[in-house]
Every structure is written in structure tokens, then in C-alpha cells.
Amino acid sequence: MGRPRGVEDVVILRAAAQVMGRVGPAGLTLAAVAGEVGLVPGTLVQRFGSKRGLLLALADQSEKDATDTAGRVRRSHDSALGALAALTVESAAVMATPESFAHHLAFLCMDLADPQLYERALAIHRTHRRAIEELLTEATGTGELRPETDAAALARTVQAVIAGAGLTWALEREGTLEERLRQELDAALSPHLPLRDARNARDPEES
């Protein structure tokens, strides 16, 4: 018997990510995800086998989405640094509240303890790093960043800043996550901007 059609797997998996942010590890069930997309739990059992199977499929889809998002964002922005800021914000869009950030962080902790999920989490991490480094390399070549900028080293710093910005924002709860991410990204990039741009970034009224 062929598996039920009507709702594509990718729609189910993106719905699962939304449910993850609302309910955390304990509340994420096949029934909760099925209800999100108007299916019965048995349909998800047929497609993914179990909650673990769903999580593995979601991790695989997340890696693909990370690559696709980087390409799409770059095509929609005139500059590499503009694309980097947009990519940073969009990648964290599912964690827009402190509660959803905490729930996704709880799932990451699960990933770190599970060999198969860890393998996929690391792949997603590396995909994000590669996209960041490619944008920084381009920005160095076009003069958005100083020519001596080490794009690989800066990519590692940017990725660490993004992770830390999310955690401190969830703790401090000042402003929005998008505002915090943009602020901290600007701070990380500022020392690597050409002198005039760096001065304008510090003193925008002088530009």
C-alpha cells in the first residue's frame, strides 16, 4: 500500500519545528505535529516510523534548508554583508521568543547526547559556518571588509557571537532577538570594516 498523500513531508517537518518551539521536548509528539497540519498520527507513523524518525528527518531537512536559505538570501541582497545580516536573522526566526529559544536549546542538548542526532546537528553547524565564510570571503573581495581579513577565522567568531547573542537575549529579555543579533553582528564586523565605514558605523550622524 502506498503511503497517504496530501501533505508533503517538508510541510510536516516545518510544522514540527514550529511545534518544537511551542512545547519543547516533552510536548513534541506525533499527535501534536499531526494536529498542526491536519493529519492523523498514524499518517506520521507511516512516513517517519516514530518521534525519533521524525526528529532525524527534521535534522536532515534543516541542513538542506540551511543551504537553500543561504543561496536565496544572497540572491535577494545587493551586498554580501547585507545578505549575512539577513541570513543571521532568518536562521533564528523560529526562536523569536525566549520560550521558543529555550525549547529549541533543549532539543540541541538532546542532539549532543545522541550520536545520530549529534552527527546531523554538526552537519547543520558546518553548513551555517560555510555559508557565513563564503559571504565574508566575498565581502573581503569586494571591499566591504578590509582586504587582510581572515574570513575563516572571522566566520568562527561570527558563529560564536550569534550563538551567544541568542542566549544572552533569552536571559536579559531586552528588545527583540532580531535587534540583538544585528547589534552583535555589527559589533563583530566593525573592526574589519574599511576605516571610513567603521567610523560611520560608530558615528552614524557623521556619514
Backbone as JSON Lines, residues from 0, in Angstrom:
{"i":0,"aa":"M","n":[0.85,-1.2,0.0],"ca":[0.0,0.0,0.0],"c":[0.88,1.24,0.0]}
{"i":1,"aa":"G","n":[0.6,2.21,-0.91],"ca":[1.36,3.45,-0.92],"c":[1.01,4.31,0.26]}
{"i":2,"aa":"R","n":[1.96,5.16,0.65],"ca":[1.72,5.98,1.82],"c":[0.74,7.11,1.49]}
{"i":3,"aa":"P","n":[-0.04,7.59,2.46],"ca":[-1.03,8.64,2.21],"c":[-0.37,9.9,1.66]}
{"i":4,"aa":"R","n":[-1.07,10.53,0.72],"ca":[-0.56,11.77,0.14],"c":[-1.42,12.93,0.62]}
{"i":5,"aa":"G","n":[-1.13,14.1,0.19],"ca":[-1.94,15.26,0.51],"c":[-1.13,16.35,1.19]}
{"i":6,"aa":"V","n":[-0.25,15.99,2.1],"ca":[0.63,16.96,2.77],"c":[2.07,16.47,2.58]}
{"i":7,"aa":"E","n":[2.9,17.29,1.96],"ca":[4.27,16.89,1.69],"c":[5.08,16.78,2.98]}
{"i":8,"aa":"D","n":[6.08,15.91,2.94],"ca":[6.92,15.72,4.12],"c":[7.53,17.03,4.6]}
{"i":9,"aa":"V","n":[7.97,17.87,3.66],"ca":[8.63,19.11,4.06],"c":[7.68,20.01,4.84]}
{"i":10,"aa":"V","n":[6.4,19.99,4.5],"ca":[5.42,20.8,5.24],"c":[5.28,20.26,6.65]}
{"i":11,"aa":"I","n":[5.25,18.94,6.79],"ca":[5.15,18.31,8.11],"c":[6.37,18.65,8.95]}
{"i":12,"aa":"L","n":[7.55,18.6,8.35],"ca":[8.78,18.84,9.1],"c":[8.89,20.3,9.54]}
{"i":13,"aa":"R","n":[8.47,21.22,8.72],"ca":[8.5,22.62,9.13],"c":[7.46,22.89,10.22]}
{"i":14,"aa":"A","n":[6.35,22.2,10.14],"ca":[5.36,22.3,11.21],"c":[5.93,21.74,12.51]}
{"i":15,"aa":"A","n":[6.7,20.66,12.39],"ca":[7.33,20.08,13.58],"c":[8.26,21.07,14.26]}
{"i":16,"aa":"A","n":[8.99,21.85,13.46],"ca":[9.89,22.85,14.03],"c":[9.1,23.91,14.8]}
{"i":17,"aa":"Q","n":[7.94,24.28,14.28],"ca":[7.11,25.25,14.99],"c":[6.58,24.68,16.3]}
{"i":18,"aa":"V","n":[6.16,23.41,16.26],"ca":[5.66,22.76,17.47],"c":[6.78,22.65,18.5]}
{"i":19,"aa":"M","n":[7.99,22.33,18.05],"ca":[9.14,22.24,18.95],"c":[9.3,23.52,19.75]}
{"i":20,"aa":"G","n":[9.18,24.65,19.08],"ca":[9.37,25.92,19.75],"c":[8.28,26.23,20.75]}
{"i":21,"aa":"R","n":[7.1,25.69,20.56],"ca":[5.99,25.97,21.46],"c":[5.96,25.06,22.68]}
{"i":22,"aa":"V","n":[6.32,23.78,22.49],"ca":[6.07,22.8,23.57],"c":[7.32,22.15,24.13]}
{"i":23,"aa":"G","n":[8.46,22.26,23.46],"ca":[9.68,21.63,23.97],"c":[9.7,20.12,23.79]}
{"i":24,"aa":"P","n":[10.77,19.48,24.24],"ca":[10.93,18.03,24.02],"c":[9.8,17.19,24.59]}
{"i":25,"aa":"A","n":[9.33,17.52,25.79],"ca":[8.3,16.69,26.43],"c":[6.98,16.74,25.68]}
{"i":26,"aa":"G","n":[6.65,17.9,25.11],"ca":[5.36,18.05,24.46],"c":[5.35,17.68,22.99]}
{"i":27,"aa":"L","n":[6.53,17.47,22.39],"ca":[6.58,17.13,20.97],"c":[6.19,15.68,20.79]}
{"i":28,"aa":"T","n":[5.02,15.44,20.24],"ca":[4.54,14.1,19.93],"c":[4.1,14.06,18.48]}
{"i":29,"aa":"L","n":[3.98,12.84,17.95],"ca":[3.47,12.72,16.59],"c":[2.05,13.27,16.51]}
{"i":30,"aa":"A","n":[1.29,13.09,17.57],"ca":[-0.08,13.6,17.58],"c":[-0.1,15.12,17.5]}
{"i":31,"aa":"A","n":[0.82,15.79,18.23],"ca":[0.87,17.25,18.21],"c":[1.24,17.77,16.83]}
{"i":32,"aa":"V","n":[2.2,17.12,16.2],"ca":[2.62,17.55,14.86],"c":[1.52,17.25,13.85]}
{"i":33,"aa":"A","n":[0.9,16.09,13.96],"ca":[-0.19,15.73,13.04],"c":[-1.33,16.74,13.14]}
{"i":34,"aa":"G","n":[-1.67,17.13,14.37],"ca":[-2.72,18.11,14.55],"c":[-2.38,19.45,13.93]}
{"i":35,"aa":"E","n":[-1.1,19.79,13.92],"ca":[-0.65,21.07,13.36],"c":[-0.94,21.15,11.86]}
{"i":36,"aa":"V","n":[-0.89,20.01,11.17],"ca":[-1.06,20.01,9.72],"c":[-2.35,19.32,9.28]}
{"i":37,"aa":"G","n":[-3.2,18.97,10.23],"ca":[-4.49,18.39,9.88],"c":[-4.44,16.94,9.45]}
{"i":38,"aa":"L","n":[-3.52,16.17,9.98],"ca":[-3.42,14.74,9.68],"c":[-3.69,13.94,10.94]}
{"i":39,"aa":"V","n":[-3.84,12.63,10.76],"ca":[-3.96,11.74,11.92],"c":[-2.57,11.22,12.26]}
{"i":40,"aa":"P","n":[-2.29,10.92,13.54],"ca":[-0.95,10.46,13.93],"c":[-0.47,9.24,13.14]}
{"i":41,"aa":"G","n":[-1.39,8.37,12.75],"ca":[-0.99,7.18,12.01],"c":[-0.3,7.5,10.7]}
{"i":42,"aa":"T","n":[-0.67,8.63,10.1],"ca":[-0.01,9.03,8.85],"c":[1.46,9.33,9.1]}
{"i":43,"aa":"L","n":[1.76,9.99,10.2],"ca":[3.15,10.29,10.53],"c":[3.91,9.03,10.89]}
{"i":44,"aa":"V","n":[3.26,8.09,11.53],"ca":[3.91,6.81,11.83],"c":[4.3,6.12,10.54]}
{"i":45,"aa":"Q","n":[3.4,6.13,9.54],"ca":[3.71,5.52,8.26],"c":[4.89,6.19,7.57]}
{"i":46,"aa":"R","n":[4.96,7.5,7.69],"ca":[6.01,8.24,6.97],"c":[7.36,8.23,7.7]}
{"i":47,"aa":"F","n":[7.32,8.38,9.03],"ca":[8.57,8.57,9.76],"c":[8.87,7.45,10.76]}
{"i":48,"aa":"G","n":[7.88,6.63,11.06],"ca":[8.09,5.48,11.92],"c":[7.91,5.76,13.4]}
{"i":49,"aa":"S","n":[8.43,6.89,13.87],"ca":[8.4,7.2,15.3],"c":[8.77,8.67,15.48]}
{"i":50,"aa":"K","n":[8.68,9.14,16.72],"ca":[9.11,10.5,17.03],"c":[10.6,10.66,16.71]}
{"i":51,"aa":"R","n":[11.4,9.66,17.01],"ca":[12.83,9.73,16.7],"c":[13.04,9.82,15.19]}
{"i":52,"aa":"G","n":[12.29,9.04,14.45],"ca":[12.39,9.1,12.99],"c":[12.03,10.48,12.47]}
{"i":53,"aa":"L","n":[11.02,11.09,13.07],"ca":[10.64,12.45,12.69],"c":[11.77,13.43,12.98]}
{"i":54,"aa":"L","n":[12.41,13.3,14.15],"ca":[13.5,14.2,14.51],"c":[14.69,14.04,13.57]}
{"i":55,"aa":"L","n":[15.0,12.82,13.19],"ca":[16.1,12.59,12.26],"c":[15.78,13.21,10.9]}
{"i":56,"aa":"A","n":[14.55,13.04,10.45],"ca":[14.14,13.61,9.16],"c":[14.17,15.13,9.23]}
{"i":57,"aa":"L","n":[13.75,15.68,10.36],"ca":[13.78,17.14,10.53],"c":[15.21,17.67,10.49]}
{"i":58,"aa":"A","n":[16.12,16.96,11.1],"ca":[17.52,17.39,11.08],"c":[18.08,17.36,9.66]}
{"i":59,"aa":"D","n":[17.74,16.32,8.91],"ca":[18.2,16.24,7.52],"c":[17.62,17.38,6.69]}
{"i":60,"aa":"Q","n":[16.35,17.68,6.9],"ca":[15.71,18.77,6.17],"c":[16.31,20.12,6.56]}
{"i":61,"aa":"S","n":[16.65,20.27,7.84],"ca":[17.22,21.53,8.32],"c":[18.55,21.82,7.65]}
{"i":62,"aa":"E","n":[19.35,20.79,7.41],"ca":[20.63,21.0,6.72],"c":[20.38,21.47,5.29]}
{"i":63,"aa":"K","n":[19.43,20.83,4.61],"ca":[19.1,21.24,3.24],"c":[18.56,22.67,3.23]}
{"i":64,"aa":"D","n":[17.68,22.98,4.18],"ca":[17.11,24.33,4.24],"c":[18.19,25.38,4.48]}
{"i":65,"aa":"A","n":[19.2,25.04,5.29],"ca":[20.28,25.99,5.57],"c":[21.02,26.37,4.29]}
{"i":66,"aa":"T","n":[21.28,25.39,3.44],"ca":[21.95,25.66,2.17],"c":[21.06,26.47,1.24]}
{"i":67,"aa":"D","n":[19.79,26.07,1.16],"ca":[18.85,26.77,0.27],"c":[18.64,28.21,0.72]}
{"i":68,"aa":"T","n":[18.52,28.41,2.03],"ca":[18.29,29.76,2.56],"c":[19.48,30.67,2.27]}
{"i":69,"aa":"A","n":[20.68,30.16,2.43],"ca":[21.87,30.97,2.17],"c":[21.89,31.45,0.72]}
{"i":70,"aa":"G","n":[21.59,30.55,-0.2],"ca":[21.57,30.93,-1.62],"c":[20.48,31.94,-1.93]}
{"i":71,"aa":"R","n":[19.29,31.72,-1.39],"ca":[18.16,32.61,-1.66],"c":[18.41,34.0,-1.08]}
{"i":72,"aa":"V","n":[18.93,34.04,0.14],"ca":[19.19,35.33,0.77],"c":[20.25,36.11,0.02]}
{"i":73,"aa":"R","n":[21.29,35.42,-0.45],"ca":[22.33,36.13,-1.2],"c":[21.78,36.72,-2.49]}
{"i":74,"aa":"R","n":[20.9,35.99,-3.16],"ca":[20.35,36.49,-4.41],"c":[19.45,37.69,-4.22]}
{"i":75,"aa":"S","n":[18.91,37.87,-3.03],"ca":[17.95,38.95,-2.79],"c":[18.59,40.18,-2.15]}
{"i":76,"aa":"H","n":[19.91,40.19,-2.01],"ca":[20.58,41.34,-1.4],"c":[21.73,41.8,-2.29]}
{"i":77,"aa":"D","n":[21.94,43.12,-2.31],"ca":[22.98,43.68,-3.17],"c":[24.38,43.42,-2.63]}
{"i":78,"aa":"S","n":[24.51,43.32,-1.3],"ca":[25.84,43.16,-0.71],"c":[25.94,41.87,0.08]}
{"i":79,"aa":"A","n":[27.17,41.39,0.21],"ca":[27.41,40.17,0.97],"c":[27.12,40.37,2.45]}
{"i":80,"aa":"L","n":[27.49,41.53,3.0],"ca":[27.24,41.78,4.42],"c":[25.75,41.97,4.69]}
{"i":81,"aa":"G","n":[25.04,42.55,3.75],"ca":[23.59,42.65,3.89],"c":[22.95,41.27,3.9]}
{"i":82,"aa":"A","n":[23.46,40.39,3.03],"ca":[22.96,39.02,2.99],"c":[23.29,38.29,4.28]}
{"i":83,"aa":"L","n":[24.47,38.55,4.84],"ca":[24.87,37.9,6.09],"c":[23.94,38.3,7.23]}
{"i":84,"aa":"A","n":[23.61,39.57,7.31],"ca":[22.7,40.03,8.37],"c":[21.33,39.39,8.21]}
{"i":85,"aa":"A","n":[20.84,39.33,6.97],"ca":[19.53,38.72,6.73],"c":[19.54,37.23,7.03]}
{"i":86,"aa":"L","n":[20.62,36.56,6.66],"ca":[20.74,35.13,6.93],"c":[20.76,34.87,8.43]}
{"i":87,"aa":"T","n":[21.47,35.71,9.17],"ca":[21.55,35.56,10.62],"c":[20.17,35.67,11.25]}
{"i":88,"aa":"V","n":[19.41,36.65,10.82],"ca":[18.08,36.88,11.38],"c":[17.13,35.76,10.97]}
{"i":89,"aa":"E","n":[17.14,35.41,9.69],"ca":[16.19,34.4,9.21],"c":[16.47,33.03,9.83]}
{"i":90,"aa":"S","n":[17.72,32.71,10.05],"ca":[18.06,31.4,10.61],"c":[17.55,31.23,12.03]}
{"i":91,"aa":"A","n":[17.31,32.36,12.7],"ca":[16.84,32.31,14.09],"c":[15.36,32.65,14.21]}
{"i":92,"aa":"A","n":[14.65,32.72,13.08],"ca":[13.27,33.2,13.1],"c":[12.35,32.31,13.94]}
{"i":93,"aa":"V","n":[12.63,31.0,14.0],"ca":[11.76,30.1,14.76],"c":[11.98,30.24,16.26]}
{"i":94,"aa":"M","n":[12.95,31.03,16.67],"ca":[13.24,31.21,18.1],"c":[12.99,32.66,18.53]}
{"i":95,"aa":"A","n":[11.92,33.25,18.05],"ca":[11.68,34.68,18.24],"c":[11.22,35.06,19.63]}
{"i":96,"aa":"T","n":[10.9,34.1,20.48],"ca":[10.54,34.4,21.87],"c":[11.52,33.68,22.79]}
{"i":97,"aa":"P","n":[11.73,34.18,24.0],"ca":[12.61,33.49,24.94],"c":[12.17,32.05,25.19]}
{"i":98,"aa":"E","n":[10.84,31.82,25.21],"ca":[10.35,30.47,25.46],"c":[10.69,29.53,24.32]}
{"i":99,"aa":"S","n":[10.49,29.98,23.08],"ca":[10.81,29.12,21.94],"c":[12.32,28.9,21.84]}
{"i":100,"aa":"F","n":[13.11,29.92,22.2],"ca":[14.56,29.75,22.22],"c":[14.94,28.67,23.22]}
{"i":101,"aa":"A","n":[14.35,28.7,24.4],"ca":[14.64,27.7,25.43],"c":[14.26,26.3,24.97]}
{"i":102,"aa":"H","n":[13.13,26.19,24.29],"ca":[12.69,24.87,23.83],"c":[13.62,24.31,22.76]}
{"i":103,"aa":"H","n":[14.04,25.17,21.81],"ca":[14.97,24.69,20.79],"c":[16.34,24.37,21.41]}
{"i":104,"aa":"L","n":[16.74,25.13,22.41],"ca":[18.0,24.83,23.09],"c":[17.92,23.48,23.79]}
{"i":105,"aa":"A","n":[16.77,23.16,24.34],"ca":[16.58,21.85,24.98],"c":[16.74,20.72,23.97]}
{"i":106,"aa":"F","n":[16.24,20.94,22.76],"ca":[16.42,19.92,21.73],"c":[17.88,19.79,21.32]}
{"i":107,"aa":"L","n":[18.6,20.91,21.27],"ca":[20.03,20.85,20.96],"c":[20.77,20.03,22.0]}
{"i":108,"aa":"C","n":[20.39,20.19,23.27],"ca":[21.02,19.39,24.32],"c":[20.77,17.91,24.1]}
{"i":109,"aa":"M","n":[19.58,17.55,23.63],"ca":[19.3,16.16,23.27],"c":[20.2,15.7,22.14]}
{"i":110,"aa":"D","n":[20.37,16.57,21.15],"ca":[21.21,16.22,19.99],"c":[22.64,15.89,20.42]}
{"i":111,"aa":"L","n":[23.16,16.66,21.37],"ca":[24.54,16.47,21.79],"c":[24.75,15.13,22.48]}
{"i":112,"aa":"A","n":[23.69,14.55,23.0],"ca":[23.81,13.28,23.73],"c":[23.46,12.06,22.88]}
{"i":113,"aa":"D","n":[22.98,12.3,21.67],"ca":[22.54,11.21,20.79],"c":[23.45,11.15,19.56]}
{"i":114,"aa":"P","n":[24.16,10.06,19.33],"ca":[25.14,10.02,18.24],"c":[24.56,10.38,16.87]}
{"i":115,"aa":"Q","n":[23.4,9.84,16.53],"ca":[22.83,10.12,15.2],"c":[22.35,11.56,15.08]}
{"i":116,"aa":"L","n":[21.71,12.06,16.12],"ca":[21.25,13.44,16.08],"c":[22.44,14.41,16.15]}
{"i":117,"aa":"Y","n":[23.46,14.05,16.93],"ca":[24.66,14.89,17.0],"c":[25.34,15.01,15.63]}
{"i":118,"aa":"E","n":[25.41,13.89,14.92],"ca":[26.03,13.91,13.59],"c":[25.32,14.91,12.68]}
{"i":119,"aa":"R","n":[24.01,14.93,12.77],"ca":[23.23,15.85,11.93],"c":[23.34,17.28,12.44]}
{"i":120,"aa":"A","n":[23.34,17.46,13.75],"ca":[23.5,18.82,14.3],"c":[24.84,19.41,13.89]}
{"i":121,"aa":"L","n":[25.88,18.6,13.89],"ca":[27.2,19.07,13.48],"c":[27.2,19.43,12.0]}
{"i":122,"aa":"A","n":[26.5,18.64,11.19],"ca":[26.42,18.94,9.75],"c":[25.71,20.28,9.52]}
{"i":123,"aa":"I","n":[24.65,20.54,10.26],"ca":[23.94,21.82,10.14],"c":[24.87,22.96,10.56]}
{"i":124,"aa":"H","n":[25.57,22.76,11.67],"ca":[26.52,23.76,12.17],"c":[27.57,24.08,11.1]}
{"i":125,"aa":"R","n":[28.09,23.06,10.47],"ca":[29.12,23.26,9.45],"c":[28.55,23.91,8.2]}
{"i":126,"aa":"T","n":[27.32,23.61,7.87],"ca":[26.68,24.25,6.72],"c":[26.52,25.74,6.97]}
{"i":127,"aa":"H","n":[26.08,26.11,8.17],"ca":[25.98,27.52,8.52],"c":[27.35,28.2,8.48]}
{"i":128,"aa":"R","n":[28.35,27.54,9.02],"ca":[29.71,28.12,9.02],"c":[30.18,28.36,7.59]}
{"i":129,"aa":"R","n":[29.95,27.39,6.73],"ca":[30.39,27.52,5.34],"c":[29.7,28.7,4.66]}
{"i":130,"aa":"A","n":[28.4,28.85,4.89],"ca":[27.67,29.96,4.28],"c":[28.2,31.3,4.79]}
{"i":131,"aa":"I","n":[28.46,31.39,6.08],"ca":[28.99,32.62,6.66],"c":[30.36,32.94,6.07]}
{"i":132,"aa":"E","n":[31.21,31.93,6.01],"ca":[32.57,32.15,5.48],"c":[32.53,32.58,4.02]}
{"i":133,"aa":"E","n":[31.64,32.0,3.24],"ca":[31.55,32.37,1.83],"c":[31.14,33.84,1.68]}
{"i":134,"aa":"L","n":[30.2,34.28,2.5],"ca":[29.77,35.68,2.43],"c":[30.87,36.62,2.9]}
{"i":135,"aa":"L","n":[31.61,36.25,3.93],"ca":[32.71,37.08,4.4],"c":[33.85,37.13,3.39]}
{"i":136,"aa":"T","n":[34.11,36.01,2.73],"ca":[35.13,35.98,1.68],"c":[34.75,36.91,0.54]}
{"i":137,"aa":"E","n":[33.47,36.86,0.16],"ca":[33.0,37.75,-0.9],"c":[33.11,39.21,-0.46]}
{"i":138,"aa":"A","n":[32.73,39.49,0.79],"ca":[32.79,40.87,1.28],"c":[34.24,41.38,1.31]}
{"i":139,"aa":"T","n":[35.18,40.5,1.6],"ca":[36.59,40.89,1.57],"c":[37.03,41.22,0.16]}
{"i":140,"aa":"G","n":[36.58,40.42,-0.8],"ca":[36.97,40.64,-2.18],"c":[36.37,41.88,-2.8]}
{"i":141,"aa":"T","n":[35.17,42.29,-2.34],"ca":[34.51,43.45,-2.92],"c":[34.78,44.74,-2.16]}
{"i":142,"aa":"G","n":[35.55,44.67,-1.08],"ca":[35.91,45.87,-0.33],"c":[34.96,46.22,0.8]}
{"i":143,"aa":"E","n":[33.96,45.4,1.06],"ca":[33.1,45.65,2.22],"c":[33.87,45.42,3.52]}
{"i":144,"aa":"L","n":[34.82,44.5,3.47],"ca":[35.7,44.25,4.6],"c":[37.13,44.55,4.17]}
{"i":145,"aa":"R","n":[38.01,44.78,5.13],"ca":[39.41,45.04,4.81],"c":[40.03,43.85,4.09]}
{"i":146,"aa":"P","n":[40.93,44.09,3.16],"ca":[41.49,43.01,2.35],"c":[42.28,41.98,3.16]}
{"i":147,"aa":"E","n":[42.81,42.39,4.32],"ca":[43.6,41.45,5.12],"c":[42.74,40.6,6.05]}
{"i":148,"aa":"T","n":[41.42,40.75,5.99],"ca":[40.51,40.0,6.87],"c":[40.65,38.5,6.64]}
{"i":149,"aa":"D","n":[40.8,37.75,7.7],"ca":[40.83,36.29,7.65],"c":[39.37,35.8,7.73]}
{"i":150,"aa":"A","n":[38.79,35.5,6.59],"ca":[37.37,35.16,6.53],"c":[37.05,33.91,7.33]}
{"i":151,"aa":"A","n":[37.93,32.92,7.32],"ca":[37.67,31.68,8.05],"c":[37.64,31.93,9.55]}
{"i":152,"aa":"A","n":[38.61,32.69,10.04],"ca":[38.65,32.99,11.48],"c":[37.47,33.86,11.89]}
{"i":153,"aa":"L","n":[37.13,34.83,11.05],"ca":[36.01,35.71,11.37],"c":[34.69,34.94,11.34]}
{"i":154,"aa":"A","n":[34.57,33.96,10.45],"ca":[33.35,33.14,10.39],"c":[33.15,32.39,11.7]}
{"i":155,"aa":"R","n":[34.24,31.88,12.27],"ca":[34.13,31.19,13.55],"c":[33.68,32.15,14.65]}
{"i":156,"aa":"T","n":[34.23,33.37,14.62],"ca":[33.84,34.37,15.61],"c":[32.38,34.76,15.45]}
{"i":157,"aa":"V","n":[31.96,34.98,14.22],"ca":[30.57,35.37,13.96],"c":[29.62,34.29,14.42]}
{"i":158,"aa":"Q","n":[29.94,33.04,14.15],"ca":[29.05,31.96,14.56],"c":[28.95,31.88,16.08]}
{"i":159,"aa":"A","n":[30.08,32.08,16.76],"ca":[30.06,32.08,18.22],"c":[29.28,33.27,18.77]}
{"i":160,"aa":"V","n":[29.42,34.42,18.13],"ca":[28.69,35.62,18.56],"c":[27.19,35.41,18.4]}
{"i":161,"aa":"I","n":[26.79,34.81,17.29],"ca":[25.36,34.56,17.05],"c":[24.79,33.66,18.14]}
{"i":162,"aa":"A","n":[25.49,32.58,18.45],"ca":[25.02,31.66,19.48],"c":[24.94,32.36,20.84]}
{"i":163,"aa":"G","n":[25.96,33.11,21.18],"ca":[25.98,33.8,22.46],"c":[24.94,34.91,22.54]}
{"i":164,"aa":"A","n":[24.69,35.59,21.42],"ca":[23.7,36.66,21.41],"c":[22.32,36.12,21.71]}
{"i":165,"aa":"G","n":[22.0,34.96,21.15],"ca":[20.7,34.37,21.42],"c":[20.52,34.02,22.88]}
{"i":166,"aa":"L","n":[21.54,33.46,23.48],"ca":[21.44,33.05,24.88],"c":[21.34,34.26,25.8]}
{"i":167,"aa":"T","n":[22.16,35.28,25.58],"ca":[22.1,36.45,26.45],"c":[20.78,37.2,26.27]}
{"i":168,"aa":"W","n":[20.27,37.24,25.05],"ca":[18.97,37.87,24.82],"c":[17.86,37.12,25.55]}
{"i":169,"aa":"A","n":[17.9,35.79,25.49],"ca":[16.86,35.0,26.17],"c":[16.91,35.22,27.68]}
{"i":170,"aa":"L","n":[18.11,35.48,28.22],"ca":[18.25,35.73,29.65],"c":[17.84,37.16,30.0]}
{"i":171,"aa":"E","n":[18.3,38.12,29.22],"ca":[18.08,39.53,29.56],"c":[16.7,40.04,29.13]}
{"i":172,"aa":"R","n":[16.19,39.5,28.01],"ca":[14.86,39.82,27.5],"c":[14.69,41.32,27.28]}
{"i":173,"aa":"E","n":[15.68,41.9,26.63],"ca":[15.64,43.31,26.26],"c":[15.57,43.42,24.75]}
{"i":174,"aa":"G","n":[14.53,44.07,24.22],"ca":[14.37,44.18,22.79],"c":[13.99,42.85,22.16]}
{"i":175,"aa":"T","n":[14.14,42.77,20.84],"ca":[13.82,41.54,20.12],"c":[15.1,40.78,19.81]}
{"i":176,"aa":"L","n":[14.93,39.51,19.48],"ca":[16.1,38.71,19.1],"c":[16.73,39.27,17.83]}
{"i":177,"aa":"E","n":[15.92,39.71,16.89],"ca":[16.48,40.28,15.67],"c":[17.35,41.49,15.97]}
{"i":178,"aa":"E","n":[16.87,42.37,16.84],"ca":[17.65,43.55,17.2],"c":[18.97,43.16,17.84]}
{"i":179,"aa":"R","n":[18.93,42.18,18.74],"ca":[20.16,41.76,19.41],"c":[21.14,41.14,18.42]}
{"i":180,"aa":"L","n":[20.65,40.3,17.53],"ca":[21.52,39.64,16.56],"c":[22.19,40.67,15.65]}
{"i":181,"aa":"R","n":[21.43,41.63,15.17],"ca":[22.01,42.66,14.29],"c":[23.04,43.49,15.04]}
{"i":182,"aa":"Q","n":[22.73,43.84,16.28],"ca":[23.66,44.64,17.08],"c":[24.98,43.91,17.3]}
{"i":183,"aa":"E","n":[24.91,42.64,17.69],"ca":[26.13,41.9,17.99],"c":[26.9,41.56,16.71]}
{"i":184,"aa":"L","n":[26.19,41.31,15.62],"ca":[26.88,41.06,14.35],"c":[27.63,42.31,13.92]}
{"i":185,"aa":"D","n":[27.0,43.46,14.04],"ca":[27.68,44.72,13.68],"c":[28.94,44.9,14.52]}
{"i":186,"aa":"A","n":[28.84,44.58,15.81],"ca":[30.0,44.75,16.7],"c":[31.14,43.82,16.3]}
{"i":187,"aa":"A","n":[30.8,42.61,15.89],"ca":[31.83,41.64,15.49],"c":[32.5,42.05,14.19]}
{"i":188,"aa":"L","n":[31.74,42.66,13.29],"ca":[32.28,43.02,11.98],"c":[33.0,44.36,11.99]}
{"i":189,"aa":"S","n":[32.63,45.23,12.91],"ca":[33.13,46.61,12.89],"c":[34.66,46.72,12.8]}
{"i":190,"aa":"P","n":[35.45,45.94,13.55],"ca":[36.9,46.08,13.45],"c":[37.47,45.7,12.09]}
{"i":191,"aa":"H","n":[36.68,45.04,11.28],"ca":[37.16,44.55,9.98],"c":[36.65,45.39,8.81]}
{"i":192,"aa":"L","n":[35.87,46.43,9.12],"ca":[35.38,47.31,8.07],"c":[36.49,48.26,7.61]}
{"i":193,"aa":"P","n":[36.44,48.72,6.37],"ca":[37.36,49.78,5.94],"c":[37.24,50.97,6.89]}
{"i":194,"aa":"L","n":[38.28,51.73,7.07],"ca":[38.34,52.75,8.1],"c":[37.15,53.71,8.05]}
{"i":195,"aa":"R","n":[36.8,54.21,6.88],"ca":[35.7,55.17,6.78],"c":[34.39,54.52,7.21]}
{"i":196,"aa":"D","n":[34.13,53.29,6.76],"ca":[32.88,52.61,7.1],"c":[32.82,52.3,8.6]}
{"i":197,"aa":"A","n":[33.96,51.93,9.17],"ca":[33.98,51.64,10.6],"c":[33.68,52.91,11.4]}
{"i":198,"aa":"R","n":[34.23,54.06,10.97],"ca":[33.97,55.32,11.67],"c":[32.5,55.7,11.56]}
{"i":199,"aa":"N","n":[31.9,55.5,10.37],"ca":[30.49,55.8,10.19],"c":[29.59,54.87,11.01]}
{"i":200,"aa":"A","n":[30.02,53.64,11.17],"ca":[29.24,52.7,11.96],"c":[29.22,53.13,13.43]}
{"i":201,"aa":"R","n":[30.33,53.74,13.89],"ca":[30.38,54.2,15.29],"c":[29.67,55.54,15.46]}
{"i":202,"aa":"D","n":[29.76,56.39,14.39],"ca":[29.19,57.75,14.47],"c":[28.3,57.98,13.25]}
{"i":203,"aa":"P","n":[27.1,57.38,13.2],"ca":[26.26,57.45,12.01],"c":[25.88,58.86,11.62]}
{"i":204,"aa":"E","n":[25.83,59.82,12.57],"ca":[25.44,61.18,12.22],"c":[26.5,61.89,11.38]}
{"i":205,"aa":"E","n":[27.74,61.33,11.38],"ca":[28.81,61.96,10.61],"c":[28.8,61.51,9.17]}
{"i":206,"aa":"S","n":[28.05,60.44,8.86],"ca":[28.08,59.91,7.49],"c":[27.24,60.78,6.56]}
